[in-house]
Amino acid sequence: MAIATTVNGKAVMLEAEPDTPLLWAVREELGLTGTKFGCGVAACGACTVHVNGEPTRSCSVPISDIAGKSVTTIEGLKGADGTLHAVQKAWISAQVPQCGYCQSGQIMAAVALIQKTGKPSNAQIDEAMTNICRCGTYPRIRKAIIAATGQAALESTAPEGAA
Amino acid sequence: MADNPTLEMEAPAPAPVKRKGVKRRMFLIGGVAVVGAGLFGISIADSNAVKTAAKLTAGKGEHSFATWLKIAEDNSITIYSPHTDIGQGSNTGLAQMLAEELDAAWDQVKLVPAPAESAFANTGLGRGFLGEMTGQPAIINGVPQSFLSFVARQMNLQITGGSSALRYTGQVTFQKVGAATRLALMEVAAKRLGVPVGELATQDSHVIHSKSARSLTYGALAAEAATQSLDNEPTLKDPKQYRLMRQSLPRLDIPAKVDGTAQYGMDFSVPDMRVATIMAAPARGGKLTSVDAAPAMAVKGVEKVIKLDDAVSVVASGYWPAITGLRALSPEFSDGGNGSISTASIFKAYDDLIAKGEPAGEAGEGDVKAGLGAKPVEAKYQVPFLHHAMMEPFALTAHHKDGKLDIWGGMQDPLASKMKAVEVSGLDADAVTFHPMLIGGSFGRRLPMYMEIVEQVTRLAMQLPYPVKLIWSREEEIAQGAYRPQSAAFLQGAVNANKRIAAYSNDYAQTESAESETTFIYDLPVVARRHYEHPSNQITGAWRSVNSTQQGFYNESFMDELAHSAGVDPVEFRRNHLKAGSRHLLVLDTVAQRSGWGTPLPEGVGRGVAIVESFKTIVAHVIEASVKEDGSPKVHKVFTVVDAGSIVNPDAAMAQIEGGTIMGLSSAIGEAITLDKGAVQQSNFTDYPILKLADAPLVHDIHFINSGAYMGGIGEPGVPPAAPALANALFAATGKRVRNLPILTQAKA
C-alpha cells in the first residue's frame, strides 16, 4: 500500500514497506541523497529533515507516520529560482564544512532553530544543535548561525599572524 | 636522465639512525610496504608515466604537463590530485600551490581526483617521507627522478595520511610542476614574439611582453609548450611575490557540501543496483561457523544471504530490507582463539611486561638508572583504544560484468584499493577500475592496511549478476574498527636541587613502537623511552596524529607532575628545559602571553598548558577548564599557537586546528573502545560518545607563527596537546591528576 506524502512541495507516493524509515525512502526511492545515513538510531542527526516544519531524525521515523505530512529535505531548501537559503550562504561565508557529510543535517537543524527562535542565543544554539560533527566544525556552525540571523559575532576568531 | 629505469641502480642506504635497538616503523602512517625501498622522486616524472597520463586525461584541444596538470586551448586549467580531500582543504591548498607557481588565473583553475592508475602514483609523497625519516633529504637528491617515479608506481602509492598533502606533494611536486610549466610556456612565447625570455612576465594565465604591449594566453601556447622537456629543478617564487598562496581562498569543495549535491560513496547508484550489508565475526580473528539463511530470506526485499569466510552478508532491494534481514539472522562465529582477550587482560599484560623490564626497543641517551636515583617521581598512565567514527560509514559499490570490475567509493588510497580488488578478484589490473568519490571523514580509517570493505564488496560482486552497494551499519563500523592502540606507560623522573630534570624515563606498552611519531622536545641530560610489545586481536590503526596522541598525553602530563613536584610554574618549568632561541620556546612563550598565563581566573577554573611537536609542526594549547556539577569537564577557552613553518591557506589551516583540538578533547573526555571475550563492547554513538557543540569551547584563539621552517603538517598536529592541556587544567582546578583516559570512564569493564 503506497503512502501519500509531500516532499519538497511535491506530492509523492512512497511504495516502500510501511516500516521503512523515511531516510531510506527519501534516499533510495526518491533519489534525494543529500539526507545522510549516519547511525540509524537518531543519535547523530546526519539524517535531519523537516516534517511539518519540525526537525526530525528521518532514520527513526517509519514512512507510515508521515502519511499526509509535508517533508523538506536539504534539496528543498533553495528558493524556486535556485537561490541558496540564507543559512546555506552563511555556511559558505564561514567555510563551515570539512568532510561535509553531516552538514545537510546540521543546516536543516539550524534552519529549524532559526525559524523557531528568530535570533537564537548561545544557550539556544547549544540546546538545539545536538547533531554530531566528527570533523569538529562546531565553532563555525555557531558562527554561521549567528551571522545568518544578523547578530554580531560574539568573539573574534580571525586568524592572526598568518599573512 | 634515463627514461627507462632499471632496478640495477643501487639504492643509497638511509642515514644511520642514532637511537640503538629501536624498531623503526619507517613509514609514518602505519607500516605499509613502502619501507625499505625508501626511494621516491619528484614526479616531473619518467616519460612512460607522463605519456600514460596524457592519454588518460587530455582530449582534443587539451595538453598534459608532467602528469598532474592539463591546460586547454580555451585557457581552462585542470589539476589532478593524488590526494583524497577528506575535508581538510588540502586539494584547494594543492591547487593554490601549483597555480601560484604557474601564475594561473584562479577562476579558471579546477582540481579533480587523479585516476586510480599507476601513472598517477604519488612520487613526491614518498620522497618527502624519506627525507623526513632520515633527516637528510640530500641523500636522495642524487637519485634519478625517473627511477624514483618508477618505484612509487610499483608501490601503488596514492595515499592520503601523515599530514602529507601540502608539505610533500605540494612542496616536492606541485609547486615545481607549476614553475616548470610556466617556464616552458614562456620559452614558446619568446620564440613566437621574437623577444628574449628575460623580457617576459606572466600573470593570470598570460605571458606578457610589456615593452611591446603584447601578450599570449596560456591556452594559445599550450600545444607547443607540451612538447618541450620540462626543467626538473625550476626556481620557485620568492614568497613576497605570492598572489594565491598564504591567502584564505574559499575552499573549492564547499558549495556542493551545503546544498546536498556533493556525492559520497554512500550516495552512488547505478540502475539495477542492489544493497548489501554485512556482519563480520565479533571477535576479530574468528570465522563464520554456521548461519541459517531462512529468517533473512523471509524479509520482503531480501534476495540472497552470502557466506564469506569470516562474515555473513544480506543482499536486498535496499538498505532497510538488507539490515532487517541481517538482524533476523543468528549467525555463529568462532572466536579465533581470542576469547580470553579483554581490556583488563591487555592492561595486565602491559603491566607485567613493564615490570619484567625486557623492552622490544629503546631510545635515548645517558645512564637513566643512575640518573633517576633512589626516589624518582613515578606515575602510571593508561589510555584506551580509540575509534575514528567518521560520519560516513563504509559504503562501496562494485559491478562485475563482461570480465571487468568497477568499484565506486571513497578510500584514502584509491590506487591501493584498486590493487586490493585486483588481488581478491584474480582479474588483471587492466580489468579493474576504482572510481574515487568524496569521503565523509576518515581520520586514518580508510588507509590501505585495513581495507576489509574492498575485499568484501569484491567478493560479493564476483558472485552477483548485478551491481551491489555494500553499506556497513554504524554498529558494524564501530565494532570492526582499526583503533588507536590501547596503551599504558610508566613514567619516572628525577629533579635536582636546581629544579632541573636530571633524568626522564618513559616505559610504554602497546602493539607497536611509537618511536616514529614521538618527538621529545625537551633538552635533558638523561632520557629513555622503552617500548614493550604486546599484540591483541585488534588491528593497530592510524588514528589522527597516530601515536602522538598517547605519547603527547604521557609526556606533557608528566612534565606537569614534575613541575608541581619541583614547585615551579608549569610554563616556567618547560621553558627551563627548552633550548634558548628554539622554535618550541617561541611557541610556548607566545601561547603563555596570548592566554594571559598567570593572571587570575574565576573560582573553580584552572589553566593547563601542553606543547607537542608532531609531523614537523609544533602546537601548544593553553586550556581553561572547570568541572561541571555532574562531574564532567567543561572547557571554557582554548588558546593555541602553531608553528607549521608556513601556511598555504590560513583559514583552512585554522579550521584544521579547530577541528583537531575538538577531536582531541572529545577523545580525552569520553571516548573508549573496550573489549570483552575478544569482541568490541561499543555499538553506536550512544555508547561511543562524540563531543557535541554545547561542549565545544566557546572561545578558541588560534595564532600561527610563520617561522619559515620546512613545512609541517596541519591536519593532525592540533590533536595531541589537547588531552594533556585539559588534564593539566583540571589538575589546576581540582588538585586531582588525570592519569587514565577517558576522563568520563565509559568502559563497561
Interface residues (C-beta under 8 A of the other chain):
Chain A: A16 E17 D19 T20 P21 W24 R27 E28 E29 G31 L32 T33 G34 T35 K36 F37 G38 C39 G40 V41 A43 C44 A46 T73 I74 E75 L77 K78 L84 Q88 W91 I92 Q95 V96 P97 Q98 C99 G100 Y101 C102 Q103 S104 I107 N122 I125 D126 E127 M129 T130 N131 I132 C133 R134 C135 G136 T137 Y138 P139 R140 I141 R142 L154 E155 T157 P159 E160 G161 A162 A163
Chain B: I86 G87 Q88 G89 R246 S248 P250 R251 D253 I254 P255 A256 K257 V258 D259 G260 T261 A262 Q263 Y264 M266 D267 S269 V275 K300 G301 G318 Y319 W320 P321 I323 H388 A389 M390 M391 E392 P393 L438 I439 G440 G441 S442 F443 I471 S473 R474 E475 I647 P650 D651 A652 A653 M654 A655 E658 G659 G660 T661 I662 M663 S666 N684 F685 T686 I690 L691 K692 L693 A694 A696 P697 L698 V699 H700 D701 I702 H703 F704 I705 N706
